[in-house]
Amino acid sequence: MPDLLVVSSFQFLPVFLSQATRMPMRARELLMEHEGVKSYTAWQDPSDPAKLTTILWVEGDEIADEIALTMSQNSFYAEALKTFTGPADMKRVRITTTVGKSIDDTDSGDYLSISHRIAEPGMMDEMEDELEGIFQDLQTISGFIGSMHGPNAALDEEMIALAFWADEASYRKSLPRKMMYSIGLTRRIV
């Protein structure tokens, strides 16, 4: 079973914005104790500090399921939920390809861009090939650290790609002239 990235996006209620860094740091302490966890990082939207994305890298579905159960029974998790505007958007990404360095090689202050693409039925292999070519090309951009991508575990036709950048200017150089899919940018805080 391939490794998974559990990508969770959520927004803090304005009154709890001060916890945007402390809460992911505490979550990291709890999660890194669990066997099968490779890394846990938190990323903040530079244009809206209340929006966070956390990425948990684990050794497969079984570990992700165990962690979900453990966290749901933890008082920390119950308290954290009260600080969000609504439920987190969570996706499991089955890592199929890593180019350059992986997420655990990033540092606080680095940037992450995430793209979501939906393939036409039967065209997933072509999309995978296209992404591999794109990420090979991105390696030529100064400031590109690495990337990881793979299908959404719940929706085979959706490909989720993560690219890691040393700075926002490098990310901006990578953008295509015409956007055919959404790309979000965040900055690592934990």
C-alpha positions as CSV (number, residue, x, y, z in Angstrom):
1,M,0.0,0.0,0.0
2,P,1.5,3.4,-1.0
3,D,2.1,6.1,1.5
4,L,-0.7,8.7,2.0
5,L,-0.8,12.4,2.5
6,V,-3.8,13.5,4.5
7,V,-4.4,17.0,3.3
8,S,-6.8,19.0,5.6
9,S,-7.9,22.6,4.9
10,F,-9.8,24.6,7.4
11,Q,-10.4,28.1,8.6
12,F,-10.1,29.5,12.2
13,L,-12.9,31.7,13.6
14,P,-11.5,35.2,13.9
15,V,-11.6,35.1,17.7
16,F,-9.2,32.1,17.6
17,L,-6.8,33.4,15.1
18,S,-4.0,33.6,17.7
19,Q,-4.1,29.8,17.9
20,A,-3.3,29.4,14.2
21,T,0.3,28.4,15.0
22,R,0.0,27.0,18.5
23,M,-2.7,24.4,17.6
24,P,-0.8,22.8,14.7
25,M,2.4,22.7,16.9
26,R,0.4,20.7,19.6
27,A,-1.1,18.5,16.9
28,R,2.4,17.8,15.6
29,E,3.6,16.7,19.1
30,L,0.7,14.3,19.4
31,L,0.9,12.9,15.8
32,M,4.7,12.4,15.6
33,E,4.4,10.0,18.6
34,H,2.3,7.6,16.5
35,E,4.1,4.8,14.7
36,G,3.8,5.0,10.9
37,V,3.8,8.9,10.8
38,K,6.5,10.3,8.6
39,S,5.8,14.0,9.0
40,Y,3.2,16.6,9.9
41,T,3.4,20.1,8.6
42,A,1.1,23.2,8.8
43,W,0.8,25.8,6.0
44,Q,-0.9,29.2,6.2
45,D,-2.5,31.2,3.4
46,P,-0.4,34.4,3.1
47,S,-3.5,36.4,2.0
48,D,-5.8,35.1,4.8
49,P,-4.0,34.0,8.0
50,A,-7.2,32.3,9.3
51,K,-6.9,29.7,6.5
52,L,-4.6,26.7,7.2
53,T,-3.7,23.5,5.5
54,T,-2.1,20.7,7.4
55,I,-0.5,17.7,5.8
56,L,0.0,14.4,7.6
57,W,2.3,11.9,5.8
58,V,1.6,8.3,6.9
59,E,2.4,4.8,5.8
60,G,-0.9,3.9,4.3
61,D,-4.6,3.7,5.0
62,E,-4.5,1.6,8.1
63,I,-2.2,4.1,9.9
64,A,-4.4,7.0,8.7
65,D,-7.5,5.2,10.1
66,E,-5.8,4.5,13.4
67,I,-4.8,8.2,13.8
68,A,-8.3,9.4,12.8
69,L,-9.8,7.2,15.6
70,T,-7.2,8.2,18.1
71,M,-7.6,11.9,17.4
72,S,-11.4,11.7,17.5
73,Q,-11.1,10.4,21.1
74,N,-8.6,13.1,22.2
75,S,-9.8,16.1,24.0
76,F,-7.4,18.3,22.1
77,Y,-9.2,17.4,18.8
78,A,-12.6,18.2,20.3
79,E,-11.3,21.6,21.5
80,A,-9.7,22.3,18.1
81,L,-12.9,21.7,16.2
82,K,-14.6,24.5,18.2
83,T,-12.1,27.0,16.8
84,F,-12.9,26.3,13.1
85,T,-15.6,28.0,11.0
86,G,-16.8,24.6,9.9
87,P,-15.6,21.1,9.2
88,A,-12.2,20.6,7.6
89,D,-11.9,19.6,3.9
90,M,-9.9,16.4,4.1
91,K,-8.5,14.4,1.3
92,R,-6.2,11.4,1.2
93,V,-3.6,11.5,-1.5
94,R,-1.9,8.2,-2.6
95,I,1.6,9.3,-3.4
96,T,2.7,7.9,-6.7
97,T,5.5,10.3,-7.6
98,T,8.1,12.5,-5.8
99,V,10.4,14.8,-7.7
100,G,13.2,16.5,-5.9
101,K,12.8,16.8,-2.2
102,S,9.7,15.7,-0.3
103,I,7.5,17.6,2.2
104,D,9.6,16.6,5.2
105,D,12.6,18.4,3.6
106,T,10.8,21.7,3.7
107,D,11.5,24.4,6.3
108,S,9.4,27.0,8.1
109,G,8.9,29.9,5.7
110,D,8.9,27.7,2.5
111,Y,5.9,27.8,0.2
112,L,3.5,25.1,-0.9
113,S,1.3,25.2,-4.0
114,I,-1.5,22.6,-4.3
115,S,-3.3,21.9,-7.5
116,H,-6.4,19.7,-8.1
117,R,-7.1,18.3,-11.5
118,I,-10.0,16.1,-12.6
119,A,-9.3,13.7,-15.5
120,E,-11.8,12.7,-18.1
121,P,-13.0,9.1,-17.7
122,G,-10.2,6.7,-18.8
123,M,-7.7,9.5,-19.1
124,M,-5.9,9.3,-15.8
125,D,-2.7,7.7,-17.2
126,E,-2.4,10.6,-19.6
127,M,-2.9,13.1,-16.8
128,E,-0.2,11.3,-14.7
129,D,2.2,11.5,-17.6
130,E,1.5,15.2,-18.1
131,L,2.1,15.9,-14.5
132,E,5.4,14.1,-14.5
133,G,6.5,16.2,-17.4
134,I,5.4,19.4,-15.7
135,F,7.3,18.6,-12.5
136,Q,10.4,17.6,-14.5
137,D,10.2,21.1,-16.1
138,L,9.6,22.8,-12.8
139,Q,13.0,21.5,-11.6
140,T,14.6,24.1,-13.8
141,I,13.1,27.0,-11.9
142,S,15.4,28.4,-9.2
143,G,13.6,28.1,-5.9
144,F,11.8,24.8,-6.7
145,I,12.4,22.4,-3.8
146,G,10.4,19.4,-4.9
147,S,6.9,17.9,-5.4
148,M,4.7,15.0,-4.6
149,H,1.5,13.9,-6.4
150,G,-1.0,11.2,-6.7
151,P,-4.7,10.4,-7.0
152,N,-7.3,11.3,-4.4
153,A,-7.9,8.0,-2.5
154,A,-11.7,8.6,-2.7
155,L,-11.9,9.7,-6.3
156,D,-9.6,8.0,-8.8
157,E,-10.1,10.7,-11.4
158,E,-8.8,13.5,-9.2
159,M,-5.1,14.1,-9.2
160,I,-3.7,16.2,-6.4
161,A,-0.2,17.7,-6.8
162,L,1.9,19.5,-4.2
163,A,5.0,21.6,-5.2
164,F,7.4,23.1,-2.6
165,W,9.0,26.5,-3.2
166,A,11.8,28.5,-1.4
167,D,9.9,31.7,-2.0
168,E,6.7,33.2,-3.6
169,A,8.6,34.6,-6.6
170,S,9.7,31.1,-7.7
171,Y,6.1,29.9,-7.4
172,R,4.9,32.8,-9.5
173,K,7.4,31.9,-12.3
174,S,5.9,28.4,-12.4
175,L,2.3,29.6,-13.2
176,P,1.0,28.9,-16.7
177,R,-0.2,31.8,-18.8
178,K,-3.7,30.3,-18.9
179,M,-5.0,28.6,-15.8
180,M,-6.9,25.4,-16.5
181,Y,-7.2,24.3,-12.9
182,S,-7.0,25.9,-9.4
183,I,-3.7,26.3,-7.6
184,G,-3.6,27.5,-4.0
185,L,-0.5,28.9,-2.3
186,T,0.4,28.6,1.4
187,R,3.5,29.2,3.6
188,R,4.9,26.7,6.1
189,I,4.4,27.7,9.7
190,V,5.0,24.3,11.5
